[in-house]
């Protein structure tokens, strides 16, 4: 089974300020905090939309 979620070590949630609670959903291209549920789209250098 392939994991599509990747924990972002060393990052802090800007909403609840919990460290290492953010994970990146590679399939959906977004980051979500597992503590408060806050999510945000990832802005990449390419700026392309799928
Ligand atoms: Zn949070």
mmCIF file of the protein (N, C-alpha, C, O) and its ligand, coordinates in Angstrom:
data_MODEL
# 
_entry.id   MODEL 
# 
loop_
_entity.id 
_entity.type 
_entity.pdbx_number_of_molecules 
1 polymer     1 
2 non-polymer 1 
# 
_entity_poly.entity_id                      1 
_entity_poly.type                           'polypeptide(L)' 
_entity_poly.nstd_linkage                   no 
_entity_poly.nstd_monomer                   no 
_entity_poly.pdbx_seq_one_letter_code       
;(UNK)(UNK)(UNK)(UNK)(UNK)(UNK)(UNK)(UNK)(UNK)(UNK)(UNK)(UNK)(UNK)(UNK)(UNK)(UNK)
(UNK)(UNK)(UNK)(UNK)(UNK)(UNK)(UNK)(UNK)(UNK)(UNK)(UNK)(UNK)(UNK)(UNK)(UNK)(UNK)
(UNK)(UNK)(UNK)(UNK)(UNK)(UNK)(UNK)(UNK)(UNK)(UNK)(UNK)(UNK)(UNK)(UNK)(UNK)(UNK)
(UNK)(UNK)
;
_entity_poly.pdbx_seq_one_letter_code_can   XXXXXXXXXXXXXXXXXXXXXXXXXXXXXXXXXXXXXXXXXXXXXXXXXX 
_entity_poly.pdbx_strand_id                 A 
# 
loop_
_entity_poly_seq.entity_id 
_entity_poly_seq.num 
_entity_poly_seq.mon_id 
_entity_poly_seq.hetero 
1 1  UNK n 
1 2  UNK n 
1 3  UNK n 
1 4  UNK n 
1 5  UNK n 
1 6  UNK n 
1 7  UNK n 
1 8  UNK n 
1 9  UNK n 
1 10 UNK n 
1 11 UNK n 
1 12 UNK n 
1 13 UNK n 
1 14 UNK n 
1 15 UNK n 
1 16 UNK n 
1 17 UNK n 
1 18 UNK n 
1 19 UNK n 
1 20 UNK n 
1 21 UNK n 
1 22 UNK n 
1 23 UNK n 
1 24 UNK n 
1 25 UNK n 
1 26 UNK n 
1 27 UNK n 
1 28 UNK n 
1 29 UNK n 
1 30 UNK n 
1 31 UNK n 
1 32 UNK n 
1 33 UNK n 
1 34 UNK n 
1 35 UNK n 
1 36 UNK n 
1 37 UNK n 
1 38 UNK n 
1 39 UNK n 
1 40 UNK n 
1 41 UNK n 
1 42 UNK n 
1 43 UNK n 
1 44 UNK n 
1 45 UNK n 
1 46 UNK n 
1 47 UNK n 
1 48 UNK n 
1 49 UNK n 
1 50 UNK n 
# 
loop_
_struct_asym.id 
_struct_asym.entity_id 
A 1 
B 2 
# 
loop_
_chem_comp.id 
_chem_comp.type 
_chem_comp.mon_nstd_flag 
UNK 'L-peptide linking' . 
ZN  non-polymer         . 
# 
_pdbx_entity_nonpoly.entity_id   2 
_pdbx_entity_nonpoly.name        ? 
_pdbx_entity_nonpoly.comp_id     ZN 
# 
_pdbx_nonpoly_scheme.asym_id         B 
_pdbx_nonpoly_scheme.entity_id       2 
_pdbx_nonpoly_scheme.mon_id          ZN 
_pdbx_nonpoly_scheme.ndb_seq_num     1 
_pdbx_nonpoly_scheme.pdb_seq_num     101 
_pdbx_nonpoly_scheme.auth_seq_num    101 
_pdbx_nonpoly_scheme.pdb_mon_id      ZN 
_pdbx_nonpoly_scheme.auth_mon_id     ZN 
_pdbx_nonpoly_scheme.pdb_strand_id   A 
_pdbx_nonpoly_scheme.pdb_ins_code    . 
# 
loop_
_atom_site.group_PDB 
_atom_site.id 
_atom_site.type_symbol 
_atom_site.label_atom_id 
_atom_site.label_alt_id 
_atom_site.label_comp_id 
_atom_site.label_asym_id 
_atom_site.label_entity_id 
_atom_site.label_seq_id 
_atom_site.pdbx_PDB_ins_code 
_atom_site.Cartn_x 
_atom_site.Cartn_y 
_atom_site.Cartn_z 
_atom_site.occupancy 
_atom_site.B_iso_or_equiv 
_atom_site.pdbx_formal_charge 
_atom_site.auth_seq_id 
_atom_site.auth_comp_id 
_atom_site.auth_asym_id 
_atom_site.auth_atom_id 
_atom_site.pdbx_PDB_model_num 
ATOM   1   N  N  . UNK A 1 1  ? 0.848  -1.193 0.000   1.00 0.00 ? 1   UNK A N  1 
ATOM   2   C  CA . UNK A 1 1  ? 0.000  0.000  0.000   1.00 0.00 ? 1   UNK A CA 1 
ATOM   3   C  C  . UNK A 1 1  ? 0.891  1.253  0.000   1.00 0.00 ? 1   UNK A C  1 
ATOM   4   O  O  . UNK A 1 1  ? 1.823  1.376  0.795   1.00 0.00 ? 1   UNK A O  1 
ATOM   5   N  N  . UNK A 1 2  ? 0.586  2.134  -0.877  1.00 0.00 ? 2   UNK A N  1 
ATOM   6   C  CA . UNK A 1 2  ? 1.397  3.336  -1.012  1.00 0.00 ? 2   UNK A CA 1 
ATOM   7   C  C  . UNK A 1 2  ? 0.781  4.490  -0.228  1.00 0.00 ? 2   UNK A C  1 
ATOM   8   O  O  . UNK A 1 2  ? -0.401 4.799  -0.380  1.00 0.00 ? 2   UNK A O  1 
ATOM   9   N  N  . UNK A 1 3  ? 1.582  5.109  0.595   1.00 0.00 ? 3   UNK A N  1 
ATOM   10  C  CA . UNK A 1 3  ? 1.096  6.245  1.362   1.00 0.00 ? 3   UNK A CA 1 
ATOM   11  C  C  . UNK A 1 3  ? 1.181  7.516  0.532   1.00 0.00 ? 3   UNK A C  1 
ATOM   12  O  O  . UNK A 1 3  ? 2.209  7.806  -0.080  1.00 0.00 ? 3   UNK A O  1 
ATOM   13  N  N  . UNK A 1 4  ? 0.127  8.241  0.520   1.00 0.00 ? 4   UNK A N  1 
ATOM   14  C  CA . UNK A 1 4  ? 0.120  9.495  -0.217  1.00 0.00 ? 4   UNK A CA 1 
ATOM   15  C  C  . UNK A 1 4  ? 0.216  10.693 0.712   1.00 0.00 ? 4   UNK A C  1 
ATOM   16  O  O  . UNK A 1 4  ? 0.326  11.836 0.270   1.00 0.00 ? 4   UNK A O  1 
ATOM   17  N  N  . UNK A 1 5  ? 0.173  10.411 2.000   1.00 0.00 ? 5   UNK A N  1 
ATOM   18  C  CA . UNK A 1 5  ? 0.274  11.501 2.961   1.00 0.00 ? 5   UNK A CA 1 
ATOM   19  C  C  . UNK A 1 5  ? 1.679  11.522 3.546   1.00 0.00 ? 5   UNK A C  1 
ATOM   20  O  O  . UNK A 1 5  ? 2.239  10.475 3.872   1.00 0.00 ? 5   UNK A O  1 
ATOM   21  N  N  . UNK A 1 6  ? 2.229  12.685 3.673   1.00 0.00 ? 6   UNK A N  1 
ATOM   22  C  CA . UNK A 1 6  ? 3.592  12.827 4.173   1.00 0.00 ? 6   UNK A CA 1 
ATOM   23  C  C  . UNK A 1 6  ? 3.606  13.857 5.294   1.00 0.00 ? 6   UNK A C  1 
ATOM   24  O  O  . UNK A 1 6  ? 3.174  14.995 5.114   1.00 0.00 ? 6   UNK A O  1 
ATOM   25  N  N  . UNK A 1 7  ? 4.106  13.444 6.448   1.00 0.00 ? 7   UNK A N  1 
ATOM   26  C  CA . UNK A 1 7  ? 4.155  14.352 7.592   1.00 0.00 ? 7   UNK A CA 1 
ATOM   27  C  C  . UNK A 1 7  ? 5.256  15.376 7.381   1.00 0.00 ? 7   UNK A C  1 
ATOM   28  O  O  . UNK A 1 7  ? 6.375  15.037 6.994   1.00 0.00 ? 7   UNK A O  1 
ATOM   29  N  N  . UNK A 1 8  ? 4.932  16.608 7.635   1.00 0.00 ? 8   UNK A N  1 
ATOM   30  C  CA . UNK A 1 8  ? 5.889  17.680 7.444   1.00 0.00 ? 8   UNK A CA 1 
ATOM   31  C  C  . UNK A 1 8  ? 6.582  17.985 8.769   1.00 0.00 ? 8   UNK A C  1 
ATOM   32  O  O  . UNK A 1 8  ? 6.076  18.756 9.584   1.00 0.00 ? 8   UNK A O  1 
ATOM   33  N  N  . UNK A 1 9  ? 7.740  17.372 8.970   1.00 0.00 ? 9   UNK A N  1 
ATOM   34  C  CA . UNK A 1 9  ? 8.467  17.552 10.213  1.00 0.00 ? 9   UNK A CA 1 
ATOM   35  C  C  . UNK A 1 9  ? 9.005  18.972 10.342  1.00 0.00 ? 9   UNK A C  1 
ATOM   36  O  O  . UNK A 1 9  ? 9.463  19.572 9.369   1.00 0.00 ? 9   UNK A O  1 
ATOM   37  N  N  . UNK A 1 10 ? 8.944  19.485 11.537  1.00 0.00 ? 10  UNK A N  1 
ATOM   38  C  CA . UNK A 1 10 ? 9.559  20.778 11.816  1.00 0.00 ? 10  UNK A CA 1 
ATOM   39  C  C  . UNK A 1 10 ? 8.683  21.960 11.481  1.00 0.00 ? 10  UNK A C  1 
ATOM   40  O  O  . UNK A 1 10 ? 9.071  23.108 11.702  1.00 0.00 ? 10  UNK A O  1 
ATOM   41  N  N  . UNK A 1 11 ? 7.501  21.692 10.950  1.00 0.00 ? 11  UNK A N  1 
ATOM   42  C  CA . UNK A 1 11 ? 6.612  22.808 10.643  1.00 0.00 ? 11  UNK A CA 1 
ATOM   43  C  C  . UNK A 1 11 ? 5.575  22.968 11.739  1.00 0.00 ? 11  UNK A C  1 
ATOM   44  O  O  . UNK A 1 11 ? 5.214  22.008 12.419  1.00 0.00 ? 11  UNK A O  1 
ATOM   45  N  N  . UNK A 1 12 ? 5.108  24.184 11.899  1.00 0.00 ? 12  UNK A N  1 
ATOM   46  C  CA . UNK A 1 12 ? 4.146  24.495 12.933  1.00 0.00 ? 12  UNK A CA 1 
ATOM   47  C  C  . UNK A 1 12 ? 2.869  25.013 12.293  1.00 0.00 ? 12  UNK A C  1 
ATOM   48  O  O  . UNK A 1 12 ? 2.904  25.820 11.364  1.00 0.00 ? 12  UNK A O  1 
ATOM   49  N  N  . UNK A 1 13 ? 1.763  24.544 12.795  1.00 0.00 ? 13  UNK A N  1 
ATOM   50  C  CA . UNK A 1 13 ? 0.476  25.006 12.287  1.00 0.00 ? 13  UNK A CA 1 
ATOM   51  C  C  . UNK A 1 13 ? 0.293  26.482 12.615  1.00 0.00 ? 13  UNK A C  1 
ATOM   52  O  O  . UNK A 1 13 ? 0.546  26.913 13.740  1.00 0.00 ? 13  UNK A O  1 
ATOM   53  N  N  . UNK A 1 14 ? -0.142 27.242 11.637  1.00 0.00 ? 14  UNK A N  1 
ATOM   54  C  CA . UNK A 1 14 ? -0.300 28.677 11.845  1.00 0.00 ? 14  UNK A CA 1 
ATOM   55  C  C  . UNK A 1 14 ? -1.571 28.998 12.608  1.00 0.00 ? 14  UNK A C  1 
ATOM   56  O  O  . UNK A 1 14 ? -1.771 30.134 13.039  1.00 0.00 ? 14  UNK A O  1 
ATOM   57  N  N  . UNK A 1 15 ? -2.434 28.001 12.779  1.00 0.00 ? 15  UNK A N  1 
ATOM   58  C  CA . UNK A 1 15 ? -3.706 28.231 13.449  1.00 0.00 ? 15  UNK A CA 1 
ATOM   59  C  C  . UNK A 1 15 ? -3.636 27.832 14.919  1.00 0.00 ? 15  UNK A C  1 
ATOM   60  O  O  . UNK A 1 15 ? -3.953 28.630 15.801  1.00 0.00 ? 15  UNK A O  1 
ATOM   61  N  N  . UNK A 1 16 ? -3.219 26.597 15.179  1.00 0.00 ? 16  UNK A N  1 
ATOM   62  C  CA . UNK A 1 16 ? -3.199 26.105 16.557  1.00 0.00 ? 16  UNK A CA 1 
ATOM   63  C  C  . UNK A 1 16 ? -1.778 26.005 17.110  1.00 0.00 ? 16  UNK A C  1 
ATOM   64  O  O  . UNK A 1 16 ? -1.587 25.664 18.277  1.00 0.00 ? 16  UNK A O  1 
ATOM   65  N  N  . UNK A 1 17 ? -0.790 26.298 16.280  1.00 0.00 ? 17  UNK A N  1 
ATOM   66  C  CA . UNK A 1 17 ? 0.616  26.352 16.693  1.00 0.00 ? 17  UNK A CA 1 
ATOM   67  C  C  . UNK A 1 17 ? 1.150  25.024 17.200  1.00 0.00 ? 17  UNK A C  1 
ATOM   68  O  O  . UNK A 1 17 ? 2.071  24.987 18.016  1.00 0.00 ? 17  UNK A O  1 
ATOM   69  N  N  . UNK A 1 18 ? 0.571  23.936 16.715  1.00 0.00 ? 18  UNK A N  1 
ATOM   70  C  CA . UNK A 1 18 ? 1.090  22.619 17.070  1.00 0.00 ? 18  UNK A CA 1 
ATOM   71  C  C  . UNK A 1 18 ? 2.196  22.224 16.101  1.00 0.00 ? 18  UNK A C  1 
ATOM   72  O  O  . UNK A 1 18 ? 2.029  22.298 14.884  1.00 0.00 ? 18  UNK A O  1 
ATOM   73  N  N  . UNK A 1 19 ? 3.332  21.804 16.662  1.00 0.00 ? 19  UNK A N  1 
ATOM   74  C  CA . UNK A 1 19 ? 4.448  21.395 15.810  1.00 0.00 ? 19  UNK A CA 1 
ATOM   75  C  C  . UNK A 1 19 ? 4.277  19.967 15.328  1.00 0.00 ? 19  UNK A C  1 
ATOM   76  O  O  . UNK A 1 19 ? 3.722  19.123 16.033  1.00 0.00 ? 19  UNK A O  1 
ATOM   77  N  N  . UNK A 1 20 ? 4.755  19.706 14.127  1.00 0.00 ? 20  UNK A N  1 
ATOM   78  C  CA . UNK A 1 20 ? 4.741  18.367 13.536  1.00 0.00 ? 20  UNK A CA 1 
ATOM   79  C  C  . UNK A 1 20 ? 3.344  17.767 13.430  1.00 0.00 ? 20  UNK A C  1 
ATOM   80  O  O  . UNK A 1 20 ? 3.188  16.546 13.453  1.00 0.00 ? 20  UNK A O  1 
ATOM   81  N  N  . UNK A 1 21 ? 2.339  18.612 13.315  1.00 0.00 ? 21  UNK A N  1 
ATOM   82  C  CA . UNK A 1 21 ? 0.974  18.126 13.169  1.00 0.00 ? 21  UNK A CA 1 
ATOM   83  C  C  . UNK A 1 21 ? 0.495  18.261 11.730  1.00 0.00 ? 21  UNK A C  1 
ATOM   84  O  O  . UNK A 1 21 ? -0.580 17.781 11.372  1.00 0.00 ? 21  UNK A O  1 
ATOM   85  N  N  . UNK A 1 22 ? 1.300  18.915 10.917  1.00 0.00 ? 22  UNK A N  1 
ATOM   86  C  CA . UNK A 1 22 ? 0.904  19.120 9.525   1.00 0.00 ? 22  UNK A CA 1 
ATOM   87  C  C  . UNK A 1 22 ? 1.294  17.925 8.673   1.00 0.00 ? 22  UNK A C  1 
ATOM   88  O  O  . UNK A 1 22 ? 2.392  17.385 8.808   1.00 0.00 ? 22  UNK A O  1 
ATOM   89  N  N  . UNK A 1 23 ? 0.404  17.525 7.813   1.00 0.00 ? 23  UNK A N  1 
ATOM   90  C  CA . UNK A 1 23 ? 0.740  16.473 6.857   1.00 0.00 ? 23  UNK A CA 1 
ATOM   91  C  C  . UNK A 1 23 ? 0.288  16.895 5.476   1.00 0.00 ? 23  UNK A C  1 
ATOM   92  O  O  . UNK A 1 23 ? -0.675 17.645 5.311   1.00 0.00 ? 23  UNK A O  1 
ATOM   93  N  N  . UNK A 1 24 ? 0.992  16.405 4.514   1.00 0.00 ? 24  UNK A N  1 
ATOM   94  C  CA . UNK A 1 24 ? 0.739  16.793 3.140   1.00 0.00 ? 24  UNK A CA 1 
ATOM   95  C  C  . UNK A 1 24 ? 0.084  15.657 2.382   1.00 0.00 ? 24  UNK A C  1 
ATOM   96  O  O  . UNK A 1 24 ? 0.615  14.549 2.309   1.00 0.00 ? 24  UNK A O  1 
ATOM   97  N  N  . UNK A 1 25 ? -1.058 15.945 1.828   1.00 0.00 ? 25  UNK A N  1 
ATOM   98  C  CA . UNK A 1 25 ? -1.751 14.976 0.989   1.00 0.00 ? 25  UNK A CA 1 
ATOM   99  C  C  . UNK A 1 25 ? -1.280 15.174 -0.438  1.00 0.00 ? 25  UNK A C  1 
ATOM   100 O  O  . UNK A 1 25 ? -1.687 16.108 -1.127  1.00 0.00 ? 25  UNK A O  1 
ATOM   101 N  N  . UNK A 1 26 ? -0.405 14.264 -0.864  1.00 0.00 ? 26  UNK A N  1 
ATOM   102 C  CA . UNK A 1 26 ? 0.210  14.436 -2.188  1.00 0.00 ? 26  UNK A CA 1 
ATOM   103 C  C  . UNK A 1 26 ? -0.808 14.289 -3.309  1.00 0.00 ? 26  UNK A C  1 
ATOM   104 O  O  . UNK A 1 26 ? -0.684 14.933 -4.350  1.00 0.00 ? 26  UNK A O  1 
ATOM   105 N  N  . UNK A 1 27 ? -1.792 13.461 -3.105  1.00 0.00 ? 27  UNK A N  1 
ATOM   106 C  CA . UNK A 1 27 ? -2.786 13.236 -4.144  1.00 0.00 ? 27  UNK A CA 1 
ATOM   107 C  C  . UNK A 1 27 ? -3.657 14.468 -4.343  1.00 0.00 ? 27  UNK A C  1 
ATOM   108 O  O  . UNK A 1 27 ? -3.967 14.851 -5.471  1.00 0.00 ? 27  UNK A O  1 
ATOM   109 N  N  . UNK A 1 28 ? -4.048 15.081 -3.228  1.00 0.00 ? 28  UNK A N  1 
ATOM   110 C  CA . UNK A 1 28 ? -4.933 16.233 -3.312  1.00 0.00 ? 28  UNK A CA 1 
ATOM   111 C  C  . UNK A 1 28 ? -4.158 17.536 -3.437  1.00 0.00 ? 28  UNK A C  1 
ATOM   112 O  O  . UNK A 1 28 ? -4.716 18.565 -3.820  1.00 0.00 ? 28  UNK A O  1 
ATOM   113 N  N  . UNK A 1 29 ? -2.864 17.489 -3.111  1.00 0.00 ? 29  UNK A N  1 
ATOM   114 C  CA . UNK A 1 29 ? -2.041 18.679 -3.208  1.00 0.00 ? 29  UNK A CA 1 
ATOM   115 C  C  . UNK A 1 29 ? -2.368 19.720 -2.171  1.00 0.00 ? 29  UNK A C  1 
ATOM   116 O  O  . UNK A 1 29 ? -2.369 20.920 -2.448  1.00 0.00 ? 29  UNK A O  1 
ATOM   117 N  N  . UNK A 1 30 ? -2.646 19.247 -0.970  1.00 0.00 ? 30  UNK A N  1 
ATOM   118 C  CA . UNK A 1 30 ? -2.927 20.197 0.098   1.00 0.00 ? 30  UNK A CA 1 
ATOM   119 C  C  . UNK A 1 30 ? -2.268 19.762 1.403   1.00 0.00 ? 30  UNK A C  1 
ATOM   120 O  O  . UNK A 1 30 ? -1.859 18.612 1.567   1.00 0.00 ? 30  UNK A O  1 
ATOM   121 N  N  . UNK A 1 31 ? -2.180 20.706 2.312   1.00 0.00 ? 31  UNK A N  1 
ATOM   122 C  CA . UNK A 1 31 ? -1.620 20.439 3.628   1.00 0.00 ? 31  UNK A CA 1 
ATOM   123 C  C  . UNK A 1 31 ? -2.734 20.572 4.661   1.00 0.00 ? 31  UNK A C  1 
ATOM   124 O  O  . UNK A 1 31 ? -3.544 21.498 4.609   1.00 0.00 ? 31  UNK A O  1 
ATOM   125 N  N  . UNK A 1 32 ? -2.758 19.637 5.590   1.00 0.00 ? 32  UNK A N  1 
ATOM   126 C  CA . UNK A 1 32 ? -3.796 19.690 6.616   1.00 0.00 ? 32  UNK A CA 1 
ATOM   127 C  C  . UNK A 1 32 ? -3.186 19.473 7.980   1.00 0.00 ? 32  UNK A C  1 
ATOM   128 O  O  . UNK A 1 32 ? -2.252 18.687 8.135   1.00 0.00 ? 32  UNK A O  1 
ATOM   129 N  N  . UNK A 1 33 ? -3.710 20.164 8.960   1.00 0.00 ? 33  UNK A N  1 
ATOM   130 C  CA . UNK A 1 33 ? -3.281 19.989 10.342  1.00 0.00 ? 33  UNK A CA 1 
ATOM   131 C  C  . UNK A 1 33 ? -4.178 18.946 10.996  1.00 0.00 ? 33  UNK A C  1 
ATOM   132 O  O  . UNK A 1 33 ? -5.403 19.062 10.964  1.00 0.00 ? 33  UNK A O  1 
ATOM   133 N  N  . UNK A 1 34 ? -3.567 17.940 11.584  1.00 0.00 ? 34  UNK A N  1 
ATOM   134 C  CA . UNK A 1 34 ? -4.368 16.873 12.179  1.00 0.00 ? 34  UNK A CA 1 
ATOM   135 C  C  . UNK A 1 34 ? -4.854 17.245 13.572  1.00 0.00 ? 34  UNK A C  1 
ATOM   136 O  O  . UNK A 1 34 ? -5.639 16.512 14.173  1.00 0.00 ? 34  UNK A O  1 
ATOM   137 N  N  . UNK A 1 35 ? -4.400 18.358 14.078  1.00 0.00 ? 35  UNK A N  1 
ATOM   138 C  CA . UNK A 1 35 ? -4.857 18.805 15.387  1.00 0.00 ? 35  UNK A CA 1 
ATOM   139 C  C  . UNK A 1 35 ? -6.134 19.639 15.283  1.00 0.00 ? 35  UNK A C  1 
ATOM   140 O  O  . UNK A 1 35 ? -7.108 19.385 15.991  1.00 0.00 ? 35  UNK A O  1 
ATOM   141 N  N  . UNK A 1 36 ? -6.122 20.619 14.411  1.00 0.00 ? 36  UNK A N  1 
ATOM   142 C  CA . UNK A 1 36 ? -7.271 21.522 14.336  1.00 0.00 ? 36  UNK A CA 1 
ATOM   143 C  C  . UNK A 1 36 ? -8.035 21.365 13.020  1.00 0.00 ? 36  UNK A C  1 
ATOM   144 O  O  . UNK A 1 36 ? -9.112 21.936 12.853  1.00 0.00 ? 36  UNK A O  1 
ATOM   145 N  N  . UNK A 1 37 ? -7.469 20.582 12.079  1.00 0.00 ? 37  UNK A N  1 
ATOM   146 C  CA . UNK A 1 37 ? -8.182 20.330 10.839  1.00 0.00 ? 37  UNK A CA 1 
ATOM   147 C  C  . UNK A 1 37 ? -8.020 21.410 9.804   1.00 0.00 ? 37  UNK A C  1 
ATOM   148 O  O  . UNK A 1 37 ? -8.632 21.351 8.737   1.00 0.00 ? 37  UNK A O  1 
ATOM   149 N  N  . UNK A 1 38 ? -7.194 22.406 10.109  1.00 0.00 ? 38  UNK A N  1 
ATOM   150 C  CA . UNK A 1 38 ? -6.962 23.475 9.153   1.00 0.00 ? 38  UNK A CA 1 
ATOM   151 C  C  . UNK A 1 38 ? -6.254 22.938 7.918   1.00 0.00 ? 38  UNK A C  1 
ATOM   152 O  O  . UNK A 1 38 ? -5.313 22.152 8.037   1.00 0.00 ? 38  UNK A O  1 
ATOM   153 N  N  . UNK A 1 39 ? -6.685 23.341 6.764   1.00 0.00 ? 39  UNK A N  1 
ATOM   154 C  CA . UNK A 1 39 ? -6.033 22.873 5.548   1.00 0.00 ? 39  UNK A CA 1 
ATOM   155 C  C  . UNK A 1 39 ? -5.749 24.039 4.622   1.00 0.00 ? 39  UNK A C  1 
ATOM   156 O  O  . UNK A 1 39 ? -6.397 25.083 4.691   1.00 0.00 ? 39  UNK A O  1 
ATOM   157 N  N  . UNK A 1 40 ? -4.775 23.843 3.760   1.00 0.00 ? 40  UNK A N  1 
ATOM   158 C  CA . UNK A 1 40 ? -4.417 24.893 2.820   1.00 0.00 ? 40  UNK A CA 1 
ATOM   159 C  C  . UNK A 1 40 ? -3.826 24.256 1.582   1.00 0.00 ? 40  UNK A C  1 
ATOM   160 O  O  . UNK A 1 40 ? -3.188 23.206 1.659   1.00 0.00 ? 40  UNK A O  1 
ATOM   161 N  N  . UNK A 1 41 ? -4.033 24.874 0.466   1.00 0.00 ? 41  UNK A N  1 
ATOM   162 C  CA . UNK A 1 41 ? -3.446 24.393 -0.770  1.00 0.00 ? 41  UNK A CA 1 
ATOM   163 C  C  . UNK A 1 41 ? -1.959 24.707 -0.801  1.00 0.00 ? 41  UNK A C  1 
ATOM   164 O  O  . UNK A 1 41 ? -1.509 25.728 -0.282  1.00 0.00 ? 41  UNK A O  1 
ATOM   165 N  N  . UNK A 1 42 ? -1.215 23.814 -1.414  1.00 0.00 ? 42  UNK A N  1 
ATOM   166 C  CA . UNK A 1 42 ? 0.217  24.032 -1.563  1.00 0.00 ? 42  UNK A CA 1 
ATOM   167 C  C  . UNK A 1 42 ? 0.461  24.890 -2.800  1.00 0.00 ? 42  UNK A C  1 
ATOM   168 O  O  . UNK A 1 42 ? -0.054 24.602 -3.881  1.00 0.00 ? 42  UNK A O  1 
ATOM   169 N  N  . UNK A 1 43 ? 1.240  25.932 -2.630  1.00 0.00 ? 43  UNK A N  1 
ATOM   170 C  CA . UNK A 1 43 ? 1.622  26.770 -3.763  1.00 0.00 ? 43  UNK A CA 1 
ATOM   171 C  C  . UNK A 1 43 ? 3.016  26.355 -4.209  1.00 0.00 ? 43  UNK A C  1 
ATOM   172 O  O  . UNK A 1 43 ? 3.983  26.471 -3.457  1.00 0.00 ? 43  UNK A O  1 
ATOM   173 N  N  . UNK A 1 44 ? 3.104  25.876 -5.423  1.00 0.00 ? 44  UNK A N  1 
ATOM   174 C  CA . UNK A 1 44 ? 4.389  25.405 -5.931  1.00 0.00 ? 44  UNK A CA 1 
ATOM   175 C  C  . UNK A 1 44 ? 4.994  26.416 -6.883  1.00 0.00 ? 44  UNK A C  1 
ATOM   176 O  O  . UNK A 1 44 ? 4.335  27.368 -7.304  1.00 0.00 ? 44  UNK A O  1 
ATOM   177 N  N  . UNK A 1 45 ? 6.255  26.198 -7.217  1.00 0.00 ? 45  UNK A N  1 
ATOM   178 C  CA . UNK A 1 45 ? 6.955  27.104 -8.115  1.00 0.00 ? 45  UNK A CA 1 
ATOM   179 C  C  . UNK A 1 45 ? 6.337  27.141 -9.499  1.00 0.00 ? 45  UNK A C  1 
ATOM   180 O  O  . UNK A 1 45 ? 6.298  28.179 -10.159 1.00 0.00 ? 45  UNK A O  1 
ATOM   181 N  N  . UNK A 1 46 ? 5.850  25.967 -9.927  1.00 0.00 ? 46  UNK A N  1 
ATOM   182 C  CA . UNK A 1 46 ? 5.311  25.888 -11.272 1.00 0.00 ? 46  UNK A CA 1 
ATOM   183 C  C  . UNK A 1 46 ? 4.012  26.648 -11.430 1.00 0.00 ? 46  UNK A C  1 
ATOM   184 O  O  . UNK A 1 46 ? 3.746  27.231 -12.482 1.00 0.00 ? 46  UNK A O  1 
ATOM   185 N  N  . UNK A 1 47 ? 3.197  26.641 -10.372 1.00 0.00 ? 47  UNK A N  1 
ATOM   186 C  CA . UNK A 1 47 ? 1.945  27.358 -10.424 1.00 0.00 ? 47  UNK A CA 1 
ATOM   187 C  C  . UNK A 1 47 ? 0.942  26.728 -11.361 1.00 0.00 ? 47  UNK A C  1 
ATOM   188 O  O  . UNK A 1 47 ? -0.009 27.382 -11.790 1.00 0.00 ? 47  UNK A O  1 
ATOM   189 N  N  . UNK A 1 48 ? 1.142  25.467 -11.684 1.00 0.00 ? 48  UNK A N  1 
ATOM   190 C  CA . UNK A 1 48 ? 0.208  24.800 -12.588 1.00 0.00 ? 48  UNK A CA 1 
ATOM   191 C  C  . UNK A 1 48 ? -0.972 24.223 -11.808 1.00 0.00 ? 48  UNK A C  1 
ATOM   192 O  O  . UNK A 1 48 ? -0.858 23.877 -10.632 1.00 0.00 ? 48  UNK A O  1 
ATOM   193 N  N  . UNK A 1 49 ? -2.071 24.133 -12.481 1.00 0.00 ? 49  UNK A N  1 
ATOM   194 C  CA . UNK A 1 49 ? -3.217 23.453 -11.888 1.00 0.00 ? 49  UNK A CA 1 
ATOM   195 C  C  . UNK A 1 49 ? -3.499 22.183 -12.687 1.00 0.00 ? 49  UNK A C  1 
ATOM   196 O  O  . UNK A 1 49 ? -3.456 22.183 -13.918 1.00 0.00 ? 49  UNK A O  1 
ATOM   197 N  N  . UNK A 1 50 ? -3.778 21.139 -11.986 1.00 0.00 ? 50  UNK A N  1 
ATOM   198 C  CA . UNK A 1 50 ? -3.971 19.838 -12.636 1.00 0.00 ? 50  UNK A CA 1 
ATOM   199 C  C  . UNK A 1 50 ? -5.285 19.790 -13.387 1.00 0.00 ? 50  UNK A C  1 
ATOM   200 O  O  . UNK A 1 50 ? -5.613 18.771 -13.994 1.00 0.00 ? 50  UNK A O  1 
HETATM 201 ZN ZN . ZN  B 2 .  ? -3.588 23.287 13.557  1.00 0.00 ? 101 ZN  A ZN 1 
# 
